[in-house]
Amino acid sequence: MKKLLPFKDVQLQWLRLLLLDTELSPRAFQFAAYLAVRRCNKEEGPNEGRAWPSHSLVCKDLGLKSEKTIQRLIKELDGKWFDIKRGNGLKHSTEYVPTKATH
């Protein structure tokens, strides 16, 4: 199996592909770009390319009024652009990892 390049090395190409996805809602595009550019871990190692911001931080940063909006966006992005492992509250944030297919 071919080894994936570090996400930081393919980030611009990933964003270009994201931009071409006409099935994504504008808010889902914004959320995905936010995760990839602002919140992804750029340090090499097992957490490289992953993001795990809290829902309250995402709401604050993107000006969202409800965490329900994030839940809808997660459904839209899960499996297509990110492999998403849902957290269950305090100290267990949802984790977002770019899918191998899009990476």
C-alpha positions as semicolon CSV with decimal commas, in nm:
position;residue;x (nm);y (nm);z (nm)
1;M;0,000;0,000;0,000
2;K;0,127;0,343;-0,091
3;K;0,217;0,564;0,204
4;L;0,015;0,886;0,226
5;L;0,199;1,216;0,218
6;P;0,161;1,432;0,529
7;F;-0,168;1,623;0,513
8;K;0,012;1,958;0,528
9;D;0,183;1,866;0,198
10;V;-0,147;1,795;0,018
11;Q;-0,366;2,049;0,195
12;L;-0,394;2,290;-0,100
13;Q;-0,491;2,011;-0,343
14;W;-0,742;1,882;-0,087
15;L;-0,900;2,228;-0,061
16;R;-0,917;2,253;-0,441
17;L;-1,106;1,922;-0,457
18;L;-1,334;2,038;-0,176
19;L;-1,412;2,354;-0,370
20;L;-1,521;2,148;-0,671
21;D;-1,771;1,941;-0,472
22;T;-2,100;2,093;-0,590
23;E;-2,302;1,861;-0,364
24;L;-2,175;2,028;-0,046
25;S;-2,376;2,304;0,113
26;P;-2,190;2,635;0,153
27;R;-2,189;2,592;0,533
28;A;-2,043;2,238;0,503
29;F;-1,771;2,375;0,275
30;Q;-1,694;2,646;0,531
31;F;-1,681;2,392;0,815
32;A;-1,456;2,151;0,621
33;A;-1,218;2,430;0,516
34;Y;-1,212;2,559;0,876
35;L;-1,116;2,214;1,004
36;A;-0,847;2,163;0,740
37;V;-0,691;2,509;0,757
38;R;-0,750;2,643;1,106
39;R;-0,784;2,339;1,331
40;C;-0,588;2,049;1,183
41;N;-0,275;1,934;1,362
42;K;0,025;2,008;1,142
43;E;0,282;1,829;1,359
44;E;0,419;1,507;1,213
45;G;0,317;1,193;1,396
46;P;0,002;0,993;1,463
47;N;-0,219;1,303;1,508
48;E;-0,099;1,483;1,193
49;G;-0,395;1,607;0,986
50;R;-0,647;1,542;1,263
51;A;-0,868;1,804;1,424
52;W;-1,072;1,786;1,742
53;P;-1,220;2,127;1,826
54;S;-1,511;2,132;2,068
55;H;-1,853;2,210;1,928
56;S;-1,869;2,527;2,136
57;L;-1,537;2,647;1,988
58;V;-1,661;2,576;1,634
59;C;-1,980;2,771;1,706
60;K;-1,779;3,064;1,838
61;D;-1,526;3,065;1,552
62;L;-1,784;3,026;1,272
63;G;-2,060;3,237;1,427
64;L;-2,304;2,946;1,456
65;K;-2,592;2,979;1,698
66;S;-2,655;2,609;1,758
67;E;-2,450;2,295;1,804
68;K;-2,731;2,118;1,616
69;T;-2,596;2,287;1,302
70;I;-2,260;2,118;1,362
71;Q;-2,434;1,783;1,396
72;R;-2,599;1,834;1,056
73;L;-2,266;1,935;0,902
74;I;-2,099;1,627;1,048
75;K;-2,356;1,408;0,875
76;E;-2,287;1,586;0,546
77;L;-1,908;1,546;0,567
78;D;-1,874;1,208;0,740
79;G;-1,727;0,939;0,519
80;K;-1,690;1,167;0,219
81;W;-1,436;1,428;0,331
82;F;-1,364;1,322;0,690
83;D;-1,370;1,006;0,892
84;I;-1,542;1,138;1,200
85;K;-1,524;0,975;1,543
86;R;-1,794;1,130;1,756
87;G;-1,700;1,232;2,106
88;N;-1,930;1,205;2,401
89;G;-1,878;1,522;2,592
90;L;-1,620;1,666;2,826
91;K;-1,261;1,565;2,743
92;H;-1,389;1,350;2,454
93;S;-1,421;1,586;2,157
94;T;-1,529;1,474;1,815
95;E;-1,226;1,390;1,602
96;Y;-1,204;1,475;1,231
97;V;-0,956;1,297;1,003
98;P;-0,942;1,360;0,627
99;T;-1,050;1,039;0,451
100;K;-0,783;0,833;0,280
101;A;-0,977;0,869;-0,048
102;T;-0,954;1,250;-0,037
103;H;-0,606;1,257;0,113
